[in-house]
């Protein structure tokens, strides 16, 4: 059985990531990118689905763990009756190779370790051809499955029923390096890794990046870790920013709300970009803008809500039978059918983020402003369309108020670009459409009797996404309509003190089952409290939300309050960037929101 979601640590080389349990098992790893087929898939099945365990042979051994300061180098200290040892593991940031390093170091006494390797490629659909290719002095195991292969070095592994096992002992100050290297099977295996050099380079890279973080407000440790997570989810080659490192971790345990988040949502990536810009990382904005130009090249009406890490368009959703699902939550999905949805808010998020970059000093290039101008025109062309909304409902499209406001924001940023930055464009026509859209929202997006913003036209429901309205400057945080909206949200969406996205009981999403509080939404509520004068409540909620992070500062998508468990895909970019926003609001400077008004 996989571990609780909150028990997993992330290792990352800014191309992909490995999830390591407290028990020392790598249960999820896709190589060479986040969206590649899994090599280790036990997270969504059983040990036979692929995993790599490394821990003391003594089952009674205890452990504690931490990241080396401002890095993704994980250190797990194991204590046994015979001694103490550490496992130091990481993924080196190398320009042309993909490795996982697991260094075992003796601290005191002697500790025997057992490592067990179960390789099951392609989402547990391919058992590899495995053979010994090393020597007695330098053991190595090569496993090949179709187009890909790995080589595992550092200990002689012996075959035992579709697994390979070894035991070894480390004494005080002794070290043993275990490495796994991925490569294309038609190529030669990569040479042995210089582990000493890789440790130093990896530590230097992460700490050097983190040294550029600008944040002088509260919760600095959590903000720094969250920014590091966002960087880990950003591909260092293409600039694509994935929404999470995993697929199909359930929103409801045992349920079917299981989705693949290993792609680049324009919305989530834009929001991530704003968080990075607000904390001093303009170069990431330039890198992502180049990704955007490549991904959306073509006709504006062909813009998708999400793309692959390199800008791929074909993200066909499929259900896998080879993986039974996390604790039996089926189906396991790869690809995402929402790629074909129309979500009216997405272009607004992109244009708001690019305005932040413009204000921060990123100059427009020969193609960047023409692209944005075309996106504004696409908003106008789509202004009469219902959409599936920010939550990607699979029910009937609606006139979602949040989407309409983000369309307003897209037009508003286009007008500002012309009027305030001197860029070419038909600002008068854009402003006319923007102002007409505001009149429509004010008339149809507000409950007539009680005066709060509604989830979609014709409804009396509210939605946590309405908390975004002040963030984009549509209204002030203390606008009477906004205050009444917050009251209604508190009455209907709070569950044990945390926010759900919407009432699934309303049937708006067309799906079976329920879900747990959505972590990002509660951080949005912190920001709303802080900016509307409810500072004590903001601080209290923020403290409780920080308490949701695991021992390494990581957050998933949702939180099961009753059982104190993470739920949904992990680590989740939207949860972490919303934490950053909330901390900025508590600091009193509003972070990226300041650019939006």
N, C-alpha and C positions, 0 to 999 in steps of 0.2 A: 504494500500500500504506500502511496506517496505521503509525504509529510504534510502537516498543515501549511497552507500557503504562506503564512507569516513566518514560518521557520526557514524559508529559503533566503540565501544570500545571492547577490548578482556578481559575477565576474564579467568584465567586458573589455574588448579591444576596439570599441567604437565601430565595429562591423557586425558583431553578433554578441551573444552573451550566454553564459552557463549559469544555471541555477543549482546551488549547492545547499543541501539540507544540513541541519544541525548535526545529524548523525554522520556527516562526511560523505554523502552520496551525491554525485552530479546526476540529477534526474532529468535535466532538460538541456540539450545542446543541439543547435542547428548550425551547420557549417556549409559555406563560409559566411553566410549572412543570416540575419534574424529570420528572414522569410524562406530560408532553404529547408528541405526536409530534415527531420530530426535524425540525429545519430543516437542520442539517448532520449528515450520517450517515456520513461517510467513515471514522469509527472502525470501523464494522461493514461496510465495503465498500471502494469505491474513491473517487477524487476526484469522480467523477461522482455519487456518493451525497450530495454536498453538503459544501462546506468553504469556508473563507475564509483564504487565504494572504496574509501580509504579511511581506516580508523584502527585504534588499538584492538588487538585480538581479544582483550578482556572486555566482555560485555558490560561489566560494571564501571568501566572508565567514564569519567565525567569530563565535561568540556565547557569552555567559555570562549567567546570569539569577539573579534573586532576588525575593522578595517585599519590598515596603516593610515595615519592621518591624511585626509583629503586625497585618498586613492581608492581604487577597487582591488587592492591587494588584501586578501582575506587571511587573517591569522586565527587559527583555532588551536587553543592550548588544551591538551589532553592530560589528565592526571589519573594515574593508576597506582596500585600499591607498590609497584616496583620502580616507578619513576615518572617523570614529566617530559613531554615532547610537544612540539608545535608542528602543525601543518600550515605552510605558507603557500597560498595558491593564487594564481592570477593568469591573465591572458595578455601576453606582450603585445604592444602596439608596434607591429612590424609592417613595413610598406609592402611586403610581398609574400608573407606566409601567415598561417593561422595555427596557433599553438595554445595548449593548456599546460600550465606548469603546476606541479604539486610537489613542493619541497618539504621533506620531513626532517626536522632538526631536533636532536636530543638536548634537553635542558638539564636534566639530572637523572641519575640512575640509569636503568635500561628499560626500554619500552618495545614490546613486540607489536608490529602492525600487520594487518591483513588487508590486502587489496583484492577486489573482485571486479573484473571487467566483463560486462555483457554488452556486446556490440550488436545493434539491430538497426540497420540503416533504413532510410526512406520511410519514416513514420512506422517503423516496425514491420515493414513489408519485405525487407531483404536481409536474410542472414548472409554474412560475408564469407568469403574464402579466406581463411586465416592460416598463416604459416610463420614459422620462426625464421628470421633473416639476420639475426645478430650472432654474436660469439658468446662464449662463457663469460668473458671479461666485460663485454658490452652487449648485453641481451637486447633484442628488439623483436617486436611482433608486428607483422604487417597484415592488415585486413583490407580486402578489396570487395566492393559491391558495385558492379556496373561502372559508372563514370567516376566514382570517388573512392578514395582510400585513406587510411590513417596508418601511422606507424607509432607504436607505443614503446618507449625506451625507459631504462632505469632499473628494471627488475625482471627476472625471468619468470614469465607467466606460464602456468601449466593448465592445459585444457581439462575441464570437468563439465561435461554435459552442457554445451553451448555457452560456457562461461570460462574465463581464464582467471586463475587464482595464484597468489603468491603471498608468502610471509617473509618478513625481514625484521631485524632488530636494530634500533639506533641507541647508542650510548651517549653520554654527556659530550656535547660539542661535535658529535658526528652528524653528517647530513646525507640524505639520499634524495636524489632528484628523479621524479617520475614525470615524463612528458608525453603528451599526445599531440601529434602534428597531422593536420589534414592536407591532402593534395589531390590533384586530378590523377586518376588511376593510370592514365597513359603516360604520365611523366615519372621521372625518377623521384624517389622519396627525398624530402629535404634533409640536409645534413643535420647532425646533432646540434641542438641549441646551446649557445653559451648562456647558461642560466644565471651566472653571476652578473654578466653584462645586462641580461634581460631584466633582472630584478631592479638594478640601478636605473636603467633607462625608463622602465615603467613607472617607478616611483617618481622620478624626475619629471616625466611628462605630465602625470596627473597633478602633482603638487605645483608645477609651473603654471598649468592652466588655472588651478584654483586660486593661485596668488593674484590673479587679475580680477577676482570677484569684488564688486563694490557693494557693500551692505553694512550700514552702521546702526541698524535697528535691532529690535528684539529677535530672539530665536535665530541668532546667526548660525549656530551649528546645524539646525534643521534646514535653513536656507541654503547653506553651502552644500550639504549633502543632496538636496533636491536639485540644485543646479548641476551638480556632478552627474546625477541620474539623467537629466535632460541631455547632457553632453554624451553620456554613454549610449543613449538612444539615437544619437545623431551620427549618420554614417560619415566617416572621415574622408571617404573617397568621393561620394556623390553629393553629400549635403542633405540627403533625405532623412527626415526625422520620424521614426516609427512611434505609434501610439503606445505600444507596450512590447515587452520581450516575448510574450507567449500567445498561444491560441487556446481557446476553448476552456479556460478555467471558468467555472460556472458562477453566474450571478446569483443563482439559487442552488444550493447543494442538492444534487440528485435531479435537477431540472434540465430543461433543454435550452435555456438562454445562454448559449455557449458560442462565442464568436472569435474570429481570427483578427487580432489587433496588430499584426506584424507588418503593417503597411503605413503609408504616409497619408494621413488625412490632411487636406489643406487646412481645415479648421484648427486641428490640434497642433499642427506644425507652425501655423501662424501665431497661435497663442504662446507656444514655446519660444518662438523667435522674439516676441515682445518681452518675455521674461528675461531672456538672455541680453537683449539690448538694454533693458532697464538696469542691468547689473554689470555693464561695461564690455559686452562682447559684440561689437559691431561687425567683426570679421565673419562671425557665424551668419549674420544677416546677409552679408554679401554672398557667402557660399550658398545659402538656401535660395536666395533670389536667382542665382544662376541655375540651381536645380529647377525652380519654378518655371523659368523661361524654357528650359528644355522639355519639361513634363507637359506643359499645356500648349506647346507649339501646335499650330493649326488653327482651325476655326474656333472662335470664342464659344459658339454654341455646342462645341464638343468637349468643353471643360468637364472633368469628372470631379467628384468630391474627394476621391482618394486615388493614389497611384502606388506602384511598387517602389522599392527603395531607389532604383535608378530611373524612375519615371515610367515604368511599365504600365500599360493600360488593362491588360487582360488579367483580371483577378477573379476568375470564375469560382463561385462557391461550390465546394463539394463536401460530402460527408464521408468520413473514413470509418471503415469497420475494423481496421487493424489495431486501433487503439480504443479501448472500452470507455475511456473518459475518466476524468478526475473523480475518484470515489464513485464511479459508475454514472456520472452525469454525462448523458449522451444526447445528441451525437457530438462527436469531435468534428470540427469543421476546419477546412483550409480554403483560403480565398474568402471573399466577402461579397455577398449578393447586394449589399447596400451600394456597391460601386455604380449601379445603374440608377440609383435614386436621384431625384432632384431635391436638393436641400438649399433653400433660398438664402440661408444665412452665410454660406461658405465664402462667397466672393467678398462680402462685407468684412469678414474676419481677415482675409488676405489683404484687402486695401487698408484696413486699420493698421495692421502690422507694418505694411510698407510705408505708411505715413509716419509711424514711429521711427522707422529706419531713416526716413528723409529728415525728420526733425533732429535726429541724433547725428546727422552729418553724412549719411551715405548718399553719394551723388547718383543721380539718375544716369543710366547709360543709354546707348542708342536704341536699345530694345525694351528696356524696363518700363519707361513711361508709356510708349505705344501699347505695350501689353496691358498696363493698368487702364489706359483709356478704352481699350477694347473690352475689358472686363466691366467697366462702367456701362458701356453700351449694351452688354449682355444682360445686366441687371434690368435695364430699361425694357429690353425685349422680353424679359421673363416676368415683368411686374404683375401680370394678370394670372400667373400660374399658382395653383396650390402646391404645397410641397410636403415632404416627409419629415421635416423638422430636424433640429439638432440631435434628437435622440433616435433618429433613423427608424421611425415607426414602420411597421410592416402592415399596418391597417390602411384605411383610406386616407389619401392626402388631405390636408386641411390648410386653412389660412392661419398658420401659426404666428402669434403675435411676435415672438422673439425673432422669427425669420423676417417678418416685415420690418422690424426695427433694424435688423442688420442690413437689409436692403437700403433702408434710409441711410444708415451709416456709410455704406459703399458710395452712394451718391454724394453724401456730405463730404467725404474725403476727396472725391473727385473735384468737387467745387472748390474746396480749400486748396488743393494742389494748384489750380489755375489762379485763384485770387490771391493766395498768400505766397506761393512759390514761383509764380510766373510761368508755369508750364502751359503748353497749348491745349485747348479743349473748349467745348461748347458749354461753358459754365452756366450761362443763363438758362439753357434748355435743361441741363442737369438739375439746376436749382428748382426749376418749376416742377419737375417730376418729384424731386425730393420733398418739396413743400406739400404737394398734393398727397403724397404717401403719408406724411405726418398727419394731415387732416383725416385721412382714412383711418389710421391707427387710433387717433384720439377719439374717433366716433365709434369704430367697430371693435376695437381691442380693449375696451373698458366696460366692465359690468355696469349697466345702466342704473341699477338700483343701489348698489353698494360702492361703486366708484373705485374698484381695484382692476388692475390689468388682468386679462384672462388668458388662458392657455392658447385658445384659438377662437376665431370669430364664431359666434353662436353658442359658445360654451359658457358655463359658470365655473369651470375648473381653473385652478391655478397650476403653475409649473415653475420649478426652481430656476429654469432658464430666464425667467422674468427678472431675476436678481442682476442680470447682466445689463439691463436697460440703463441704469446710471453709469455703469462702467464705460459705455460708449458715448455718453453725453446726451442721450435722448431726453433724460429728465434728471433733475437733481436727486440725490439720495433721500432728501427730506421732502420731496414733492408729495403732497397729500395722497395722490393716487398710489405712489410707491409705498408710502407708509401703510396704507390700507392693504396693499398687495402683500406686504410682509406679514401683517396680522393674519391674513387668510392663509398664507403659506405656513405660518406657525400652527394654525388651527388644524390644517388638513394634511400636511406633509411631514411634520416632525414625528419621528419614531424613536422613543427613548432618548430624546434630546438631539437627534441628528436627522438630516433631511433626506427624504427620498426625492427622486427626480419629478415624479408625478404620481397620481393614483393609478396604479395598474388596474384597479378594480373598474375604472371607467371604461376599459376596453379600447382605448384610443390606439394602443400599439398593435392590436391584432394578434397578440401572442398569449400563450397559456402561461400560467404560473405567476409568481410575484418576484420581487427582488428586495435586496437590503438597502439601507441608506447609501447614497452615492457620495463618496468622500468629497469630491470637488465641490458639490453643491453646498455642503456645510461650510467649506472655506469661503465660498461666495457670501454666505450669510454673515460670517465674521467681518468681511469687508463692508457689507451693508450696515451692520451694527456700528462699526468703527466710524464710517463716514456720515452717519446720521445721528451721532451723539450718544449712542448706547455703548460707550467704551468699556464699561465694566463687564457687560454681557459679552462683548467681543472678546475680551481677554479670557473670560471664563470658558467660552466655547473653543477658543484657540488652544487653551491648555488641554482640554479634553480631546481635541483632535490630534494634537501632538502625541498624546498618550496612545493613539492608534498605531503609530509607527512601530515597526518591529525593532529589535535590539540594534539593528544596523541603520535605522532611519528610513526604511523603505516602506512604501505604501502601494496597495493594490487599488482596484477600481471601487470596490464597495466594502462595507463592514457589517458583519453579523454581530449586532450589539449583544444579543442574548447569550451567545457563546464566545464572545470576544475573539472572533476569527476574521481574517481577511477573506474577501470573496472577489471573484472576477480576476481578470488578467493582471499580471504584475511584472515588474514595477510599472506603474501607470503614469504616463507623462502628464495627463490632465490633473491627476491628484497632486503631483509634485509642483506643477506650475501654479496651481491654485493656492497651495500652501505659501509659495513665494509671494503671490499677490496679497494674501491675507496678512503676512508679516509686514509687507510694505505699507499696507493700510494702517496697521497698528503703529508703525513708525511715524505716521503722520504725513508722509509725502506721496502716498498713493501709487508709487511705482509707475507702471505703464499707463494706469488710468489717467495720470496727469496729462498724457499726450492725447487723450481721447476727447477732451472737452474743449 
